Amino acid sequence: MMIKVVAQNNVKADKTDEFIVLAKKLVQDTRKYDAGCIRYELLQDVKNPQLLTIMEEWDDQESLNKHLLAQHFKDAMASFESYMEKSGEINLYKTLA
């Protein structure tokens, strides 16, 4: 079953540009190295540039689980922590229709 992930990040105003650089690298590495990745993209809210969202689409839960264990993902998450203004929100979805 295909899995979709929406990961919202609330980034500090003075750290937004730096976060975008790191997040773009994560997007590139994920697309290059992680099997089962259908879609992985970084989006910036039009009204609130500090709200940066990663939209993901995976073949299945197993592919997502392997991504979560990948070194490039772990490194990015460790770096991202210091850029956050407040906690983000991560939602997993399955397609119904």
Secondary structure by P-SEA (a helix, b strand, c coil): cbbbbbbbbbccccaaaaaaaaaaaaaaaaacccccccccbbbbbcccccbbbbbbbbccaaaaaaaaacaaaaaaaaaaccccccbbbbbbbbbcc
